Amino acid sequence: MQLLKKSIILLLAILPFVTVSGQMEQQAGQLEWSAPYSEPPKSFLTKIIHTDSKGFYGLRLQSEGITAGKADVFVEYYLKDQMQLKMTKTLDLKFNGKTRDFEDVVMMKGNRMYFLTSFNNQAKKKNYLFAQSVDLKTLKPSPSLTKIADVETRNIYQEGGFRNHISKDTSKILIYSMLPKKKKKPERFALQVLDQDFNQLWDKEITLPFNDSNFSVEEYRVDNDGNVYMLGVIYEDQSRFRRSGKPTYQYVLFAYRNNGTEVEEYKVDLGDKFITDLTYRVAKNGDLVFSGFYSDRGTYSVKGTYFFRLNPTTKEISNKNLKAFDFRFLTEYMSDGKIDKARKADKKGDKKRGPELYQYALDELILRSDGGAVLIAEQFFVEERYDYDRANRGFGYGYGYGLYGSRFNRWNNPYGFNNRYQDQVYYYNYNDIIVVNIKPTGEIEWTARIPKHQETSNDGGYFSSYAMSIVRDKFYFVFNDNPKNYDPNDKSNRLYNYNGRNSVITLAAVDKNGQVQIDPVFDNRQAGITTRPKICKQIGRNEMLIYGERGRKYRFGSLKF
């Protein structure tokens, strides 16, 4: 079966069967653009910090190597009306003759904005974390610094660092401090939980019973009550992934509750199946909801999903379910020949050749009000390709999956020519999006797949991936697509790649039944920009903020659903 070409309206196969219907109940409204703006030299917008009833705040950073003494952090405020730039201020990194490092700008409960910076004091071998409140009316930071954390450091190149996570109600902030690593020594880190005014509630230094090389931290969260949960992976040995076809790693959750005085450890195990991705959220009743993907064959593919709830007080596990994806969903875009081979392998129980999805990264776990959940994932991998010295050997082109791929292949020179690399190119692949709707019991209710192909080179996927909004009972996804995919004169079934240049803004909607509709919304060339989906953000019940740039010109747009 050939890959279906996307059209103006496209409905995809979903579990348990294919459905076809007419127009969506609600179409996307007009996309209104701001006037073009010119950004400061060597600067780029990194995120939308906060939105209010009248406008939104953006964070802009400036690259290193600019004129000495000039601040490299900007906060900008735009009015929603015509996306007008009302104010921009620099947040100076100099203090008492010293230059601090930028960490973050965060919003806390009560519309409190804070500017976080750090300073490595080489004399005292300490790295300090500071907070300054920012006046929302003037965008000026307070003149004084408040030290909120410090961590030991051996030197400026081997310093302990800081990360943060904010609770869902923005009343608590977790400061996760990475203590300097010591070879073959246990993993060490520090936790600090502060309130919305950055008053410390509790702190704790942790030493885990694992060597640094055998443990990695995957995720950490603080809930509305100040409890901290940290998800990590324990590796049995240096193989990191498998031995004799079985996993050699295990996910484990550490819970630090009641101001850090209660410590619990929960191991997550699926027997001989490989957990390829796992995440968790804290439900309103305090339960921890876990979900992710598993595989029968390894760590780079996906066979199905699993789900369970954990009561951290009673340690009771409920609604545990592990379910493979439907065969049709797993083989949706395969050729007829590959589908036939996959079907035979599936009937024989051949796990090595059975159908699985390749390289999907779990992006979102959204809790449903009825106790179920929705998983959002995107196919993502990076390829390394090498152009060999043609003067020495006269032909050949090598390639490999060197960063995130499941294999690493090089062109093997049998003639003994010089194998010196002439050029190395990284290709960033952001492809299909999948949506998995899970019942409160943990069973799969339906799955949906949004086809897209985005492969760009040496840009980190700057204009790739997607932005998402939730409007009532629908999910909306915005991404850049190749205009050829919407050419009515093209009768082929080919899905054209978006390569980072000319594109149309595309909107994919997934309704409550798992039906998918894809519409081209706007040709980026008309506005003279290219949309950056990773910056776009939902700023209202039915409105998404669209951001695009080209060269030093940038624009904001309002997309209403």
DRENPATI-399996 format. One record per residue (C-alpha): x, y, z. Coordinates in steps of 0.2 Angstrom, whole numbers, plus 5000, padded with zeros to 4 digits. Last residue first. Example, Ala and Ser with C-alpha at 12.3 -4.5 7.8 and 13.67 -1.06 7.14 Angstrom:
DRENPATI-399996
5068/4995/5036;
5062/4978/5039;
This chain:
DRENPATI-399996
4950/5140/5081;
4959/5156/5081;
4976/5159/5074;
4985/5175/5080;
5001/5179/5071;
5018/5186/5077;
5031/5192/5065;
5050/5192/5063;
5063/5200/5052;
5082/5198/5056;
5084/5183/5043;
5067/5175/5042;
5055/5174/5057;
5039/5166/5063;
5028/5165/5078;
5010/5159/5080;
5000/5163/5096;
4986/5150/5097;
4968/5155/5101;
4953/5145/5106;
4953/5146/5125;
4968/5158/5125;
4986/5160/5123;
4991/5143/5115;
5009/5143/5111;
5020/5145/5096;
5039/5144/5100;
5042/5126/5095;
5032/5129/5079;
5044/5141/5072;
5035/5148/5057;
5045/5154/5042;
5044/5172/5037;
5040/5184/5022;
5021/5185/5026;
5016/5178/5009;
5030/5165/5009;
5023/5157/5024;
5008/5150/5014;
4994/5150/5026;
4981/5137/5034;
4984/5121/5025;
4971/5109/5032;
4972/5091/5039;
4958/5082/5047;
4960/5067/5059;
4946/5057/5067;
4951/5050/5084;
4933/5050/5091;
4935/5065/5102;
4942/5075/5087;
4960/5077/5080;
4964/5092/5071;
4979/5095/5060;
4983/5113/5055;
4997/5117/5042;
5007/5132/5040;
5014/5131/5022;
5032/5130/5018;
5047/5136/5008;
5064/5132/5016;
5067/5120/5031;
5067/5104/5021;
5048/5099/5021;
5047/5082/5013;
5034/5077/5000;
5022/5063/5004;
5020/5054/4987;
5003/5047/4982;
5004/5055/4965;
4990/5065/4957;
4999/5082/4959;
4987/5095/4950;
4978/5099/4967;
4995/5104/4975;
4992/5102/4993;
5007/5091/4997;
5018/5102/4985;
5017/5116/4998;
5029/5106/5010;
5023/5107/5028;
5027/5117/5043;
5017/5112/5059;
5002/5116/5069;
4993/5103/5079;
4975/5105/5086;
4967/5093/5099;
4949/5093/5101;
4936/5091/5115;
4936/5109/5121;
4951/5117/5112;
4967/5109/5116;
4982/5117/5107;
4998/5110/5100;
5014/5116/5092;
5024/5105/5080;
5041/5098/5075;
5053/5108/5062;
5058/5126/5060;
5074/5125/5070;
5077/5106/5067;
5094/5107/5075;
5100/5117/5059;
5113/5106/5051;
5101/5098/5039;
5082/5097/5038;
5070/5082/5036;
5052/5085/5040;
5039/5072/5034;
5022/5073/5041;
5008/5060/5043;
4996/5063/5058;
4992/5046/5066;
4977/5042/5077;
4974/5029/5091;
4958/5024/5099;
4951/5018/5116;
4967/5010/5122;
4964/5001/5138;
4971/5008/5155;
4955/5006/5164;
4953/5025/5164;
4953/5024/5145;
4968/5028/5135;
4968/5039/5119;
4984/5038/5109;
4989/5052/5097;
5003/5049/5085;
5014/5063/5076;
5023/5058/5060;
5040/5065/5056;
5054/5076/5064;
5070/5071/5056;
5086/5081/5059;
5100/5077/5047;
5118/5080/5053;
5131/5083/5039;
5149/5079/5040;
5161/5084/5026;
5178/5078/5019;
5180/5063/5030;
5197/5054/5028;
5195/5036/5022;
5210/5036/5011;
5208/5022/4999;
5211/5004/5005;
5201/4995/4991;
5187/4988/5002;
5181/5005/5008;
5166/5002/5020;
5153/5015/5019;
5147/5018/5036;
5132/5011/5046;
5127/5016/5063;
5111/5008/5069;
5095/5012/5080;
5097/5030/5076;
5098/5044/5089;
5115/5051/5087;
5125/5042/5075;
5113/5035/5062;
5125/5032/5048;
5130/5038/5030;
5144/5036/5018;
5145/5042/5000;
5156/5035/4987;
5167/5039/4972;
5184/5045/4966;
5194/5037/4980;
5207/5050/4985;
5200/5066/4976;
5182/5061/4981;
5186/5063/5000;
5171/5055/5008;
5155/5064/5011;
5148/5058/5028;
5131/5057/5034;
5125/5058/5052;
5107/5055/5055;
5096/5062/5069;
5079/5054/5075;
5062/5059/5079;
5045/5052/5077;
5032/5062/5087;
5022/5057/5103;
5006/5063/5111;
4998/5052/5125;
4981/5055/5131;
4975/5049/5148;
4960/5042/5157;
4954/5046/5175;
4938/5054/5169;
4945/5072/5168;
4958/5066/5156;
4976/5068/5160;
4988/5073/5146;
5005/5064/5144;
5015/5074/5132;
5031/5072/5121;
5035/5054/5120;
5048/5051/5107;
5045/5039/5093;
5060/5030/5085;
5052/5017/5074;
5034/5009/5075;
5033/4991/5077;
5028/4976/5065;
5035/4959/5069;
5052/4954/5062;
5062/4952/5078;
5046/4947/5088;
5042/4932/5077;
5025/4926/5084;
5022/4916/5069;
5006/4926/5065;
5015/4942/5067;
5030/4937/5056;
5018/4932/5042;
5008/4949/5044;
5024/4959/5044;
5030/4950/5028;
5013/4954/5020;
5014/4972/5026;
5032/4974/5019;
5026/4968/5002;
5011/4980/5002;
5021/4995/5006;
5020/5001/5024;
5011/5017/5028;
4998/5010/5040;
5008/4995/5046;
5008/4998/5065;
4990/5005/5065;
4983/4991/5055;
4991/4978/5067;
4982/4987/5081;
4994/4993/5095;
4999/4982/5109;
4991/4984/5126;
4998/4984/5144;
4986/4988/5158;
4987/4992/5176;
4972/5001/5182;
4978/5001/5200;
4995/5001/5210;
4993/5003/5229;
5009/5011/5237;
4997/5017/5251;
5003/5035/5252;
5010/5036/5234;
4994/5029/5226;
5000/5023/5209;
4990/5023/5193;
4995/5012/5178;
4997/5013/5159;
5006/5003/5145;
5008/5007/5127;
5011/4997/5111;
5025/4990/5100;
5037/5004/5099;
5054/5005/5092;
5072/5011/5097;
5074/5002/5114;
5073/4984/5109;
5063/4969/5102;
5047/4967/5110;
5044/4986/5113;
5036/4997/5126;
5028/5014/5126;
5023/5026/5140;
5011/5029/5154;
5011/5033/5173;
4998/5042/5183;
5004/5047/5201;
4989/5049/5213;
4988/5065/5222;
4969/5067/5220;
4971/5080/5206;
4983/5069/5197;
5002/5070/5197;
5009/5066/5180;
5021/5052/5174;
5033/5048/5160;
5040/5032/5151;
5048/5029/5135;
5056/5013/5127;
5052/5001/5141;
5058/4984/5134;
5048/4969/5137;
5055/4954/5146;
5047/4959/5163;
5038/4975/5162;
5046/4983/5177;
5044/5000/5186;
5052/5001/5202;
5045/5012/5216;
5057/5020/5230;
5050/5030/5244;
5058/5044/5255;
5048/5053/5269;
5056/5068/5277;
5057/5078/5261;
5045/5091/5266;
5031/5078/5268;
5036/5068/5252;
5052/5064/5243;
5047/5051/5230;
5060/5041/5220;
5054/5033/5204;
5063/5018/5196;
5065/5013/5178;
5075/4997/5175;
5090/4993/5164;
5097/4977/5156;
5083/4973/5145;
5082/4956/5137;
5088/4949/5120;
5103/4940/5127;
5109/4957/5135;
5101/4973/5132;
5101/4992/5134;
5115/5000/5144;
5128/4987/5139;
5139/4996/5153;
5130/4986/5167;
5114/4984/5176;
5108/5001/5171;
5096/5010/5183;
5085/5023/5175;
5077/5038/5183;
5061/5047/5188;
5061/5060/5202;
5045/5065/5212;
5045/5080/5224;
5031/5084/5236;
5028/5103/5238;
5009/5102/5240;
5006/5108/5222;
5017/5095/5215;
5036/5095/5211;
5043/5086/5196;
5058/5077/5190;
5063/5068/5174;
5075/5056/5166;
5089/5055/5179;
5103/5043/5174;
5111/5029/5184;
5125/5016/5181;
5139/5028/5176;
5136/5039/5191;
5137/5024/5203;
5121/5019/5212;
5116/5019/5230;
5109/5037/5228;
5116/5052/5238;
5103/5065/5240;
5105/5083/5248;
5088/5089/5255;
5079/5106/5256;
5063/5112/5263;
5051/5126/5262;
5063/5140/5256;
5055/5157/5252;
5055/5161/5234;
5039/5171/5234;
5029/5158/5225;
5036/5145/5238;
5052/5136/5237;
5057/5117/5236;
5076/5113/5236;
5083/5097/5230;
5102/5092/5230;
5111/5080/5219;
5123/5065/5220;
5126/5049/5210;
5137/5037/5219;
5156/5037/5215;
5164/5027/5200;
5171/5044/5193;
5165/5059/5203;
5151/5070/5197;
5149/5088/5203;
5132/5091/5211;
5118/5094/5200;
5106/5105/5209;
5087/5103/5206;
5077/5119/5211;
5059/5115/5213;
5046/5129/5212;
5030/5130/5221;
5014/5140/5219;
5014/5139/5200;
4997/5129/5201;
5005/5115/5190;
5021/5115/5200;
5037/5123/5193;
5052/5114/5188;
5070/5120/5189;
5088/5115/5184;
5104/5121/5192;
5122/5116/5188;
5138/5110/5198;
5154/5116/5190;
5167/5107/5181;
5173/5120/5168;
5173/5134/5181;
5182/5124/5194;
5179/5110/5207;
5161/5116/5210;
5150/5115/5226;
5132/5120/5225;
5122/5136/5230;
5104/5140/5231;
5091/5154/5233;
5103/5169/5234;
5092/5185/5233;
5099/5199/5222;
5095/5217/5224;
5091/5231/5211;
5074/5222/5207;
5072/5218/5189;
5064/5231/5177;
5050/5225/5165;
5042/5242/5168;
5024/5236/5171;
5028/5218/5175;
5041/5223/5188;
5054/5208/5188;
5059/5199/5204;
5077/5194/5206;
5083/5177/5210;
5101/5171/5212;
5109/5154/5210;
5127/5152/5217;
5141/5141/5211;
5154/5138/5224;
5173/5134/5223;
5176/5149/5236;
5189/5157/5225;
5181/5151/5209;
5164/5159/5213;
5153/5153/5199;
5138/5165/5197;
5120/5160/5193;
5105/5170/5186;
5086/5168/5188;
5074/5183/5183;
5058/5181/5192;
5040/5186/5187;
5026/5186/5199;
5008/5185/5192;
5001/5179/5208;
5008/5162/5206;
5025/5161/5199;
5032/5165/5182;
5049/5161/5177;
5064/5169/5168;
5079/5157/5166;
5097/5153/5169;
5108/5168/5163;
5126/5167/5169;
5132/5182/5180;
5145/5195/5175;
5154/5203/5190;
5158/5222/5193;
5145/5223/5207;
5132/5215/5196;
5132/5213/5177;
5119/5201/5169;
5108/5216/5164;
5090/5211/5160;
5087/5221/5144;
5070/5229/5142;
5057/5229/5128;
5040/5237/5128;
5024/5239/5118;
5027/5228/5103;
5010/5227/5094;
5002/5210/5091;
4988/5218/5082;
4979/5219/5099;
4987/5206/5109;
4999/5219/5116;
5017/5213/5116;
5030/5214/5130;
5048/5209/5128;
5061/5203/5140;
5079/5204/5134;
5094/5195/5139;
5112/5198/5132;
5116/5213/5141;
5130/5224/5132;
5146/5226/5142;
5157/5219/5128;
5150/5220/5111;
5144/5203/5105;
5154/5187/5106;
5140/5177/5114;
5123/5175/5107;
5108/5186/5112;
5093/5179/5121;
5075/5184/5119;
5061/5180/5131;
5043/5185/5127;
5029/5192/5137;
5011/5192/5132;
4996/5204/5130;
4980/5211/5136;
4972/5197/5146;
4988/5190/5152;
5001/5179/5144;
5018/5172/5151;
5035/5167/5146;
5034/5164/5128;
5050/5156/5123;
5068/5157/5115;
5067/5172/5104;
5083/5174/5094;
5097/5187/5095;
5113/5189/5084;
5108/5207/5080;
5093/5214/5088;
5076/5209/5080;
5068/5218/5066;
5049/5218/5067;
5036/5215/5053;
5018/5221/5057;
5007/5208/5066;
4999/5194/5057;
4981/5188/5057;
4977/5170/5053;
4959/5168/5048;
4948/5156/5057;
4951/5137/5058;
4936/5127/5054;
4923/5120/5065;
4911/5105/5063;
4924/5096/5052;
4919/5093/5034;
4913/5075/5029;
4916/5058/5036;
4927/5043/5033;
4931/5030/5046;
4944/5016/5046;
4943/5003/5060;
4948/4999/5078;
4958/5009/5079;
4961/5024/5068;
4964/5026/5049;
4967/5043/5044;
4954/5057/5038;
4961/5070/5026;
4954/5086/5020;
4965/5097/5009;
4975/5082/5004;
4989/5072/5011;
4996/5059/5000;
4993/5041/5006;
5009/5031/5007;
5008/5017/4995;
5000/5000/5000;
